[in-house]
């Protein structure tokens, strides 16, 4: 019996074998959850489908989280397949490359709106539907980053989006708490993913985090997966509205990398 045996989980944002969402998927599978996974773009299917087959996951659906029609269709399928849902993972974020490469002050109106809608409002949209499939309570979790709290070079509008995401977590926790639905964010340290490749200076920032964090190392997708298991399990039934750091202690430091070296 695993920590998540008997629980149904939907995981949004699987992109490839290196994605944090896939690390969570593997951990959930190990702990006995029944899984459904979703990817955002049609071109990702060729990467995601083989991964699902490795774990015998038969619920694999594409969903644009900025499209209410697609969200409704996916949750209708989830209701038919699972009946109820116990855990939902939101691992969705996006910003235009030009809004990450330059200065935040130069962010376009369109780029700002796209980043906030995709990276923050999508959690609200998915939670609206997921809550209806959680009659016995449940756990909703999302992925954030330290750039939501402190300025990180080249994170720009994504930092603002993550700040909005973390605020949304707190308000959702308040709204859904009476239904025994918990909402939390996991703030992971730098991990080499498809999304991270779009951040200039990522390698240097990662190296600095590894050298200076209290544990002198970087976290992995598997580390985040283990944290997600705990949040989705009955061991965390009194935890909600939190942003939980899993970054080898980097967020506790007062020192920083010289900006002109990044």
Steps between C-alpha positions, in 0.01 A plus 500: 500500500642835393428840651266580211331162455133543418543861388436638150733772377497732199834652402511794258818613328694187412736593216778242488706272721682799652189694603424543868149378430644169383704469820175545692324248276764236569484560875120479502513176302753355745265580788198333341293787355278452197621758250382723219746733330467794265731688265451842345617481138430250226871473419566366852287191447788302348700560818226455756320194362802267530554620857140420588538154353800435726269532801189350334316832520201485266361850561718734294335815367610822333356814659562868440445644848417840346197353324193439720346269241802271505514506880132407526547217251795357693321507835192338345726216384662486844159469666406215269834326555560552874170616648674714760842660527711521816807687375562756228845624402538825306842519332423758233693820425595700193643837401622626164876469455542871427336584834765295679808609305469874552402726788176461694421866441475423128239225542224538243134515599435188293794316655394594852145382442612172343742419782245577772217314331705190422705481817255624765138515385523146361525376860172675580333360190612144571412526869145606415448171317708279728312610813177365353660156478627509860188429710714340771763774506832490325835657430581756230861598449696720263865579426661833580854637523698736722473768230145557624642645821835648403636643176680238292682625189324418174193359677313827446129464429507136605595612850195726507285214370632266769427763766142513374496120504606487864238759596241293312601197705416683821163626376407160357599337829260733681214444256535122474595428861140445616481219244816348650695575183856607570695728264876540518799603289836326476785744439780290357858604446644523147448181300602454139170473312363607164365819657826579676685491168327827410659691790827673415781422743320195639814286514690759700211553738470125549871463567490783751201346678680166520816659641335732752184326626528353850488144365747583220297327234206541262162336536372258238165416347490199730546719808202712394303182431555383855381833639192481278424151632501636854271790408259265325496246782301486821817597688449862390129539574555816708729675251342757268570846363875440517793556267742226595862539397700203381822663385776359724446802727597767246200722585626537857816682392567871488787484251456513125691454177653814346238609248755595234631143497166346405 
